[in-house]
Amino acid sequence: MLNVFRLANGRLFQEEIDSADALADLRPVWVDLDAPTPQEKGWIASRFGLTIPEDAVDDDLEESARFYEEDNGELHIRSDFLIDDDVTPRNVRVAFILKGNVLFSVHAEDLPVFRLLRLRARRTPALIEDAKDVLLKLYDADAEYSADALEGIYDALEKVSARVLKQEVDDRAAGEVLAAVAKEEDLNGRIRRNVMDTRRAVSFMMRSRMLNAEQFEEARQILRDIDSLDSHTAFLFDKINFLMDATVGFININQNKIIKIFSVASVALLPPTLIASIYGMNFKFMPELDWAWGYPYVLALMAASVAAPFLYFKRKGWLR
């Protein structure tokens, strides 16, 4: 899909392009290519003289090739953007190419950050003045989207904390808690990677001297926001580790209770086993063999030898 954005009266207007002729007369500030076809790439090459590399959004692209400037002045930036959904949170690679005063973006799927910027630009006059503003506002929206995702992680961990610290945790509940914590840990790691990549991209823009004074200050503000997100992700990692340790501790306690029960039962059954072994010996001369009440006596003795350890263990509190 090929979406073209142009400025009119200080607002950003979107047009979906379905032919080369529709693109010919437009003067866009931003061209967004969502999973572009070879034909759409050909329209871009004919209209703007820009060749989009085949590996523009490859995940295995070398880090050194993610931020660079061509001899003809084209600026190339590869950045990761977060998609936080309930199924598979993930980072999606986006290739930006700044040529002249037009920003080109290439990505494999639609991104929440892009939708957020389009909505704001339509509603807020003078939010965007040129292509560099588009790029900065995308990174600003990305930082805000990451902050919202971090708040979601914190809310989810609060629910997990209430379940772990205020209730009896059995093995089934502990397994569910560990699965929930692992999911939030994965998302927190993706957010940390996302903001780290955004910091690198914004820092590259600042070093390239492409920004005016107002845009440079906006970039500095984005970096300050990212610094605050970094500290929050570190806090969440500590909270996640605490909850995981606490849950594993409850699992160990439950296992120790089971082992304790078996240990108490084993110790309690040792005396009757000893008594049964003694009176099970086949010696000819045993005084008790001629007792009329010998069998009930031995049974009572065995029962008493079982009850005595249990009473002792109960008084010590070892059966709790």
N, C-alpha and C positions, 0 to 999 in steps of 0.2 A: 504494500500500500504506500502511496506517495502523497504526503500531506504538505502543502505549501502555506506558509504563514507570511502575511504582509501587514505592514503598519498603515493605519488610516485613522486620522484624528486621535492619535495617541493610544489607540487600541490595537490589539493583535487579532487579525481575522484569519480564519482557517478555510482552506479550499482543498478538496480532495481531487487529485489530478488523475485522469484516466486516458490521457492522450498527449502526444508531444505538442500538438497544436494548442492545447489548453495551457501548456506551460510557457509557450513562446512569448506571450505579451505580459507576463507577470514580472514584478520586481519584488521578489520576496526578501525577507530578512532571515528566514529560517526555513529550511527544507528538511522534513523528517521522513526518513525511509524506514518503514516498518516491514521487515522481512521482504526486501525489494527483489523483484524479478530481474533477470538480465535485460529485459526490454526497458524497464524503468531506469536501470543504471545507464542504458544507452541514451535515454532522454536527457539525463543529467549531463552526460558527456557532451551531447550535441548543444545543449542550451548554455551550459556554464563552462565547458572545456575542462571538466573535472573527471578524472578517472578514479573510480572507487575500487580499491584493492579487493581481491577475492577473499583475502584473509583478514579483512578489516575488523571482524568481531570474533576472531578465533581466540579461545581461552588459553591456548598454549603459546600465544605470542610472547616473544622475549620482553622482559621488563624494560630493557633499554630502548625498545622500539615503541613504547607506549606514549611517550611525550617527546615530540621533536618538531622542528621547523624545516620545511623544504627551502631550497635555494630560491624558488619563485615566490616565497612568502607565505605559502600554505602552512597553517598550523594544524598539527595532528595530535589528538589526545584520545587515549583509550581509557575509559573509566568503567567501574562496576557500580551498578545501581541495584538497590534492594527491592525485592518483591516479598512482602510479608503476607502470605495467605495461610489459611488453616490447613492446607494439604501439604505443600512442599515449599517452605520458605527457601529462597535462592537469591544468588547474585547474578545479574545479567550484564554482560559486557556490551558497552555502547561505544561506537567509534564516532568522534567528532572531528570534522574538518572545517576549519575557518578559512575561507577563500574570499578575499576582498571584504565586503561587508555582508556576506551571506554565511550562515552557519548551516552545515550539513550534518545530520545525525543518522547513524545506521545502527539498527538493533534488530534482534530476532523476534521479539514479542513486545506487546504494548506494556508501558511502565506506569505505575501509579504516580510517580513524580512528574512525568510528562503531562498526564491528565490534570494534575493539580496546577501546574504552571499555565496550561491552556485556559483553565477556568479562571484563574486570577487575572491573567492578561486581558481576558474579555471583559471582566468586571471592573478592573482598576485602570483608569486612564493614566497615561504617561509612565506606566510601570516599566516598559521596555522602550528603549530608544534606538538600539542597534543590535547587531548580532552578538557582540560581546556581552551585552546585557542579558541576552537570552541564556548564554552559557553560564553566567554568574547566577542568574535566578534559578537555573536548574540545579546548580550545586547548593544553593541556599535552600531550595525546596527539598533536596535530598537530605540535608542535615536535619531539617524539620521532620521529615518522614521518619528518619532514623530515631529521632527523639520520641516520636509517638510510639514507635515500635518498642523502645526501651520502657516506656511507661506501661505498655501492655505486658511486657515481661515481668515488671515489678508487681503488677496486679495479680498475675498468675502465680508468682512466687508467694505472695501474701496468702492466697488461698491454700497453697501447699503447706505453708508454715502453720496455718490454723489446723490443718489436718494432722500434721506430724506432731506438733507440740501440745495440742489440746485434746487429743483423743488416744484411745488404745490402738496401737498400730500392729495389726497382724501381718502375716507374710503376704497375703493378697494385697492389702492396702499399701504395704511397703513397695511391692512391685509396681503398682500403679503410680505411686509417688515418684519412684526412680525414673519411670518412663516419662512422666510429665517434666521432671527436672532436667532430664537429658534433652528433651525437645527445646526447652527454654535456653539451655546452655548452647545448643547448636545455633539457635537464632541469635543469641548474644554474640557468639563468635562471628557470625556473618555480618552483624551490624558493626562490630569492631573493625573487620576487614573493610567494610564499605566506607566508614568515616576515615580510615587511614588512607584509602585510595583517593577520597575526595580531597583530603589535605594535600596530598602530593600533586593532584591536578591543579588546585587553586594556587599552590606555591609556585608551580611551573608558570602559570599565567602571570603571576606577579613578577617573577624573574625575567620573563620575556619582554617586559616593558611595553606590553600591548594595551595596558589599561590607563585610562585617564585618572585624575586625582580622586574623583568621586567613586569610580569603580574600584580603585585600589583600596580605598577605605572600606568599601563594602566587602572586598575580598578578605581584608584583615578581620572584619567582624565575623565572617564565615569561619575563619580559622579559630577565633575565640570560642565560637559556638561548638566547634568540633573538639576543642580542648576540654570543654565542660562535659561533652558526651564521653570522651575517653575516660575521665574519672568516674563517670556513672557506670560505664561498662565494667570497669575494674571492681567497683562496689558490688555489682550484680554477680560477677564471677565469685567474689568472696561469699556472697549469700548463697549462691548455688552450691559451692563446695561445702558450706556449713550444713545445708539441708541434706546433701548427699551423705555426709559423714553421720549426721543424726539418724537418717533413715537406715543406713548400714548398721549403726549402733543398735537400733531397735531390732533389726533382724538377728544380730548376734545375741541380744538378750533373749529373744524368743527361742533361739536354738539352744542357748545355755539352759533355759528352763526345761526343755525336753531332755537334754543330757542329764540335768539334775534329777529329774524324775526317774530316769533309768538307773542312775547311780544310787539313789535312795532305795529303789526297789531291789537292786542287786545286793546292797548291804543288808537290807532287812531280811532277805531270803537266805543269807549265809547261815545263821544259827539253826533254822529248821533243817537245812540241808545237812549240816553237821550232825544233828541229832538223828536224822533218818539214816545217815551213813553208819553211825555207831550201831544202831539197833538193826541194821541190815547185814551186819557181819555174821557169818555162818560158823561161829565157834560152838562147840558142843556144850561147854560149861559156861553159861551166862545166867546170872542169878535171876534176871528179869523174865527169862523164858517161861518160868513156871508161875508167874504172877497172873492171877485171874483178871486183874484190872490193868495189866501192863499196856495193852493196846490203847485204851482210852487215856491212860496216863501219858503215853508218848505223844498222842495227838494234842492233848492239852498243853504239854510242854512245848511242842512245836508252835502252837498258836500263841502262847505267851512269849516265846522267843521272837515272833514276828511283831507282836503288839508293842513290846518294850522298846525296840529301836524307833518305831513310828512315833510313840509318845515322846521319846527323847528328841527326835528331829522336830516334832511340832513345837515343843517347848523352846527349842533354839531358833525357831522361825525359819527353818530350812525348807519347809514344804510350801512356802508362799511363792 
